[in-house]
């Protein structure tokens, strides 16, 4: 089962980074390339423990839906989202946040499994892992940029 591990240093308070990372509105704004929209469950604001969201997005030229839940949360240091329903066999994304001096160290552990047995494993190895790594790196870059500028206020100060 592939696991993508990333570390992002952000010059912003841990509370801000934690909240922006679970903002449905910010997620939609930063995934315009795949046209991600929250279509059921929590569709705006901040998602919390026990809550679900269903996303509709276009990946590899195909519109897909994915429903996830936040089964665990320890604000502002950790939350996990898990796929309940979607094209993957499984997805588990753990988000860790640690205060570091005046900023935050954000760690992602994204574990996933494709369906279709050996064909799915080959697709993961040849295409999917790199695609998802790039997707998460870009989202983290945009999150860092928003947290370090005044842009975060559009999503957290309403």
C-alpha positions as CSV (number, residue, x, y, z in Angstrom):
1,X,0.0,0.0,0.0
2,X,1.6,3.3,-1.1
3,X,2.2,6.0,1.6
4,X,3.1,9.6,0.7
5,X,4.8,11.5,3.5
6,X,5.4,15.2,3.2
7,X,6.7,18.0,5.6
8,X,5.8,21.6,5.0
9,X,7.2,24.5,7.1
10,X,4.7,27.4,7.4
11,X,5.4,30.8,9.1
12,X,2.0,31.1,10.7
13,X,0.4,30.0,14.0
14,X,-0.6,26.4,14.3
15,X,-4.3,27.3,14.9
16,X,-4.5,29.1,11.6
17,X,-2.7,26.4,9.6
18,X,-4.9,23.7,11.2
19,X,-8.2,25.5,10.5
20,X,-7.3,26.5,6.9
21,X,-6.3,22.8,6.2
22,X,-9.8,21.7,7.1
23,X,-11.6,24.6,5.3
24,X,-14.0,23.2,2.7
25,X,-14.1,26.6,0.9
26,X,-10.3,26.9,0.7
27,X,-10.1,23.3,-0.6
28,X,-12.5,24.1,-3.4
29,X,-10.5,27.3,-4.2
30,X,-7.2,25.5,-4.4
31,X,-8.5,22.5,-6.5
32,X,-10.0,24.5,-9.4
33,X,-7.8,22.5,-11.8
34,X,-9.8,19.3,-10.9
35,X,-13.0,21.2,-10.4
36,X,-13.5,19.9,-6.9
37,X,-16.9,20.7,-5.4
38,X,-18.3,19.7,-2.0
39,X,-21.8,18.3,-3.0
40,X,-23.0,16.7,0.2
41,X,-22.4,16.7,3.9
42,X,-20.3,19.7,5.1
43,X,-20.2,21.8,1.9
44,X,-18.9,25.1,3.4
45,X,-16.9,26.3,6.4
46,X,-14.7,24.0,8.6
47,X,-15.2,20.3,8.7
48,X,-15.0,18.7,12.2
49,X,-14.8,15.4,14.0
50,X,-17.4,13.0,12.9
51,X,-18.5,15.0,10.0
52,X,-18.6,13.9,6.3
53,X,-18.1,15.5,3.0
54,X,-18.8,14.2,-0.5
55,X,-16.5,15.7,-3.2
56,X,-17.1,15.7,-7.0
57,X,-13.9,16.1,-9.0
58,X,-12.4,15.4,-12.4
59,X,-9.3,13.3,-12.3
60,X,-7.8,11.6,-15.4
61,X,-10.6,13.1,-17.5
62,X,-13.3,11.4,-15.5
63,X,-15.7,12.9,-13.0
64,X,-15.7,11.0,-9.7
65,X,-17.3,11.2,-6.3
66,X,-15.5,10.5,-3.0
67,X,-17.1,10.6,0.4
68,X,-14.8,11.0,3.4
69,X,-15.3,11.3,7.2
70,X,-13.1,12.9,9.9
71,X,-13.0,10.1,12.5
72,X,-10.2,11.6,14.6
73,X,-9.3,15.1,15.6
74,X,-7.2,16.7,18.3
75,X,-7.3,20.5,17.6
76,X,-5.0,22.1,16.6
77,X,-2.5,19.3,16.3
78,X,-4.1,16.5,14.3
79,X,-7.0,15.3,12.2
80,X,-7.5,12.4,9.9
81,X,-9.8,11.9,7.0
82,X,-10.8,8.5,5.6
83,X,-12.6,7.6,2.5
84,X,-16.0,6.0,3.1
85,X,-17.0,5.6,-0.6
86,X,-15.2,6.3,-3.8
87,X,-13.0,5.0,-6.6
88,X,-10.2,3.9,-4.4
89,X,-10.1,0.7,-2.3
90,X,-9.0,2.9,0.6
91,X,-7.7,6.3,1.5
92,X,-6.4,7.5,4.9
93,X,-4.9,11.0,5.2
94,X,-3.4,12.0,8.5
95,X,-2.6,15.6,9.1
96,X,-0.1,16.5,11.9
97,X,0.6,20.1,13.0
98,X,3.4,21.0,15.4
99,X,4.4,24.4,16.8
100,X,7.9,25.3,15.8
101,X,9.3,28.6,17.0
102,X,6.9,31.2,15.5
103,X,5.5,28.9,12.9
104,X,4.1,25.4,12.2
105,X,5.5,22.2,10.8
106,X,2.7,20.4,8.9
107,X,3.2,16.7,8.2
108,X,1.0,14.7,5.8
109,X,0.8,10.9,5.7
110,X,-1.4,9.9,2.8
111,X,-2.0,6.1,2.6
112,X,-4.1,4.7,-0.3
113,X,-4.9,1.6,-2.1
114,X,-6.3,1.3,-5.7
115,X,-8.8,-1.3,-6.6
116,X,-8.3,-3.9,-9.4
117,X,-5.7,-6.1,-7.7
118,X,-2.4,-6.4,-9.6
119,X,-3.5,-3.9,-12.3
120,X,-4.3,-1.3,-9.6
121,X,-0.9,-1.9,-7.9
122,X,0.8,-1.4,-11.3
123,X,-1.2,1.8,-11.9
124,X,-0.2,3.1,-8.4
125,X,3.5,2.4,-9.0
126,X,3.5,3.8,-12.6
127,X,1.1,6.8,-12.4
128,X,-1.1,7.3,-9.4
129,X,1.5,7.8,-6.6
130,X,3.4,10.6,-8.5
131,X,0.0,12.2,-9.5
132,X,-1.2,12.3,-5.9
133,X,2.1,13.5,-4.5
134,X,2.1,16.4,-6.9
135,X,-1.5,17.2,-6.1
136,X,-0.8,17.3,-2.3
137,X,2.5,19.3,-2.7
138,X,0.6,21.9,-4.8
139,X,-2.2,22.1,-2.2
140,X,0.3,22.5,0.6
141,X,2.1,25.2,-1.3
142,X,-1.1,27.2,-1.7
143,X,-2.0,26.6,2.0
144,X,1.4,27.9,3.0
145,X,1.1,30.9,0.8
146,X,-2.4,31.7,2.1
147,X,-1.4,31.2,5.8
148,X,1.7,33.5,5.4
149,X,-0.2,36.3,3.7
150,X,-3.5,37.9,4.5
151,X,-5.4,35.5,2.1
152,X,-6.4,33.2,5.0
153,X,-8.8,35.8,6.3
154,X,-11.2,35.2,3.4
155,X,-11.8,31.7,4.7
156,X,-11.4,32.0,8.5
157,X,-12.7,35.5,9.4
158,X,-16.4,35.6,8.6
